[in-house]
Amino acid sequence: MNDKVVVGQVISAHGIQGQFKIKSFTTDPDDLFTYNQLFIDEMYDGIFLKKVRSLKEYFIVSCSEIDSRNKVDDILNKNILINRSQLPDIGDEYYFNDLIGLSVISNEEIIGPVISVNNFGSSDLIEVTTLSNDKKYFIPFSDDTIEKVDQKKKIIYLKNISQYLE
């Protein structure tokens, strides 16, 4: 299991005094501000983001460590992370981050590992790299395509996915 979990991303600079626009990936976008130790990739650790303003899907934020436009430029498109230990225990359920690296199987054949989990607006998707030809495919993560997720065996069993592998 990864010890850090992505909870957001730096989108763009805002002004010249070190403010920047972020997108939160938490279920309730404001939850990102409840974590007291955030990381921006490998560049900043243990930071606290202060919400300056809410926008439609984003936030304008600041933090004491990033106080200039040049420092913001260095973190553009970087992930905002937390320690996994900061997440609440969800019992037998899983976070999407837990799916990365799991083997994907369809019709008893190993397709390949999950390399990312994304949502481009319509639904959650797992990105899988095939072992046979190293191609990448997006497969909807839904009841229509996922038969079972077995975290102990590190396997995702799929159903009805032939149209996604063409």
N, C-alpha and C positions, 0 to 999 in steps of 0.2 A: 504494500500500500504506500502511496505517496504521502509524505509528511506535510506537504503544503497543498492547498486547494485554491484554484482560481475563483475569485468572487467578483471580478470586474476587469475593466480595461481602460487605459488612458486613450482618449480619442483625439484630442487636439489641445493646443494652447489657447489661453483666453487672456488677452492683454499682455503687458510686458512685465508684470510684477510677480510672476510665478504661479498665477492661477491657471487651472487647466480643467478641461471637460472630461468626464469619465462616464462610462456606462456600467451599471451594476448588473451582475448576473444572479443576484440573490432573489428568492421567490418574491419577497417584498423588497423592492429596490432600496428603501431606506435602511434595511437591516445592515447594509454595508457599513453604516456609521456606528453600529453598536460594537464593532470589533475594535479593541484598543491597541492591537498590534498588527499592522498591515505591512506587507512587503510589496515593492514594485520590482518585479523580476529579481535579479541578483544585485541591483543597484542600491536599493534603499531597504533597510529592515527596521522593524519596530516603530514605524511612523504612525501618526494619527492624522486622518483626513478631516478637515473642517469643511462642512457644507456651507458654501457661500450663497448658492441659489439653486433652485430646482428648475429644470427645463422639462419639456414634454417627456423625453425618454432618457434624459441625461442629467448630470449634476455638474455645476461649476464648483470646484473645490480648491482649497489651499492647504499647505502644510509648512511647518517652519523649516524643514530641510530643503525645500524647493522654493527658492525665493527670486528666481529670475527666468526670463524667457529662454535663455540658453539652457538652463537646467531642465526646463520643460521639454525642450526640443530633444534632449537625450532620452526621455522616457516615452515619447510618442509611440503608440501602438503596443506598449508593454503591458503585461498582465499585472493585475493587483491580486495579491494572494494573502491567505491567512494560514496559520498553523492548523492542521487537521484537528488538533486537540481542542480548538476553540469552537468546533461544531458540536451541536447537541447530539447525543446518542439517539439513533432512530431504530434501534433494535434490529430486526431481521430485514429491514429495508436497506437501501443503498443510495449513495450519492452518485451522480453521473460520473464524477471523477473516478469512482471505484470501477467503472466499466472499462476504462482505458487499460489495454494490455490483455483483456480477456479474449480467449479464442472464440471464434464464431463458427458454429456448425449448422449445416443445413442438410437434411436427408443423410445423416450420419457421415457427411464429408466435411472435413475442416476447410473453411474458406480462408481464414486468416485472422489476424488480431485486430481489435478495435484500436485505432490510433487517435481518435478524437470523438467528442460528442458536441454537436452543434445545433443551433436553432436559428435559421435564417428568416424566421417570421411565421411560417405556417405550422411546423411541427418539429419535434426533436428528432435528430438524425444521428445514427452512429456512422462514423467513417471507418471503413474496413479496407485493409490492403490485402489483396489475394496472394496466397502463397504460390499459386500456379503461374501467374504472369505478372505479378507485382503491380497490378492495376489497383486504383482506388475507387471505391464505390460508397455512395451514401445510401443508407437503408433506414427507412422510418423506424423510429423506436416507438412502436404502438402495439396494442393487442392484436392487430391484424398481422403483424410480422414477427413478433417476439412470442415464442412458445414458453420459454422459461429462462431465467437467469439463475445460474448455480454458482454462487460466489465461492463456495468451498472448493469446487472442481475448477473454478476460473473459466467457465464456459457459458456462452449465450447460445441457446438453441433457437433457431429461426424456423419460420413456416411461411409459405406463400411468397417467396422472394425472387422467383426466377426473372420477373420483369425488371428487377433492380440491378441484375448482374449482366445485362446485355450491352 
